[in-house]
Every structure is written in structure tokens, then in C-alpha cells.
Amino acid sequence: MQTVLDEITEKFLSLSVEERKKMIRLSEEQERRIEPEYKKSVSPNIEWLKIHRAEYAGDYVALKDGELIAFGKTIKEADLKAKEKGVKKTLLHYIPAEDEEVWGGW
């Protein structure tokens, strides 16, 4: 007994190269529309960083669920300010200035 997937595969293989490429592009577009769980948990903070990068260049920021909790010139300052506000677990991130050279260590 042939499954639906087997039927689709058989029809796909009977297509021309151009038709196959079109189907692959369509499949990839559909896949991008389905947001994986791991992206949902990371996405708000990443989006915040994309939008506000220029405003906080040269600062450390403490983010939680896509919201700025605190910021400072040092990571410790940003973390302490966030904890003073009662938020213990934040994403602490340094936003380099556009002309700043960042070195990651060994």
C-alpha cells in the first residue's frame, strides 16, 4: 500500500528540474513560516536588540522577554540595576559602538 508521502515523492521525481526547483522554493517558504519553539523564546530579545542597537551602543543591557530592564556602562552595573528592580534572570548583552572593535578572547 502506497502512502501519501510515497505518492508525492513519485510525482515530485517525475517533474522537470525547473518544476522541482520551484517546489523546493515553495517548501522552504512554507518552512520559514513555521516558527520553531526555540526561536519563540529567543526572538523578543533579539528583536529588541535589532531595533534599539544604536540607542544603547557602548552599553550593557539587561533584557527580559523583549523588554529593557536596565542598562549600564558595565555588565555588573546593568545586572545590579535589574536586580534592584526585582528581575533576577535577564539576558545581559554588550552592544558595541559601530566604530568599536570587539575582541572575543582566546
C-alpha positions in Angstrom: 0.0 0.0 0.0 1.4 3.3 -1.1 1.4 6.2 1.4 0.6 9.8 0.6 4.2 10.7 1.0 5.2 7.9 -1.4 2.7 9.3 -4.0 4.0 12.8 -3.6 7.7 11.6 -3.8 6.8 9.7 -7.0 5.1 12.7 -8.6 8.0 15.0 -7.5 10.5 12.8 -9.2 8.5 12.9 -12.4 8.8 16.7 -12.6 11.3 18.6 -14.7 14.3 20.1 -13.0 12.8 23.6 -13.1 9.5 22.3 -11.6 11.4 20.6 -8.8 13.3 23.8 -8.0 10.0 25.7 -7.8 8.6 23.0 -5.5 11.7 23.2 -3.3 11.4 27.0 -3.1 7.8 26.7 -2.2 8.6 24.1 0.5 11.3 26.3 2.0 9.0 29.4 2.1 6.4 27.3 4.0 9.0 26.0 6.4 10.1 29.6 7.2 6.5 30.5 8.2 6.6 27.8 10.9 8.5 29.3 13.7 10.3 26.7 15.9 9.8 26.8 19.7 13.5 27.8 20.3 13.1 30.9 18.2 9.9 31.9 20.1 11.9 32.1 23.4 14.8 34.0 21.9 13.1 36.2 19.4 11.8 39.1 21.6 15.2 39.9 23.0 16.9 39.6 19.5 14.2 41.8 18.0 14.7 44.4 20.8 18.5 44.4 20.1 17.9 44.9 16.4 15.6 47.9 16.9 17.5 49.6 19.8 21.1 48.8 18.9 22.0 52.4 18.1 20.4 53.9 21.2 22.4 51.8 23.6 25.7 51.5 21.7 28.6 51.2 24.1 26.3 50.0 27.0 25.5 46.7 28.6 21.7 46.0 28.6 19.6 43.6 30.7 16.7 42.3 28.7 13.8 40.1 29.7 11.1 38.9 27.2 12.0 41.7 24.7 11.9 44.5 27.3 14.7 46.6 28.5 15.0 46.1 32.3 18.2 48.1 32.9 21.4 49.3 31.3 24.9 50.5 32.3 28.4 51.1 31.3 29.5 47.7 32.9 27.8 44.3 33.0 27.8 44.5 36.8 26.0 47.8 36.7 23.3 46.6 34.3 22.9 43.4 36.4 22.6 45.2 39.7 20.1 47.7 38.4 18.0 44.8 37.0 18.1 43.0 40.4 17.2 46.2 42.2 14.0 46.2 40.1 13.4 42.7 41.2 14.3 40.9 38.0 16.9 38.3 38.6 17.2 36.4 35.3 17.9 38.6 32.4 19.9 38.5 29.2 22.9 40.6 29.8 24.4 41.8 26.5 27.0 44.3 25.4 26.1 46.5 22.4 29.3 47.7 20.7 29.5 51.1 19.1 29.6 51.0 15.3 33.2 52.0 15.1 34.3 49.8 18.1 36.5 46.8 17.5 35.3 43.9 19.6 37.7 41.2 20.7 36.3 37.9 21.9 39.4 36.4 23.7 41.1 33.2 23.3 
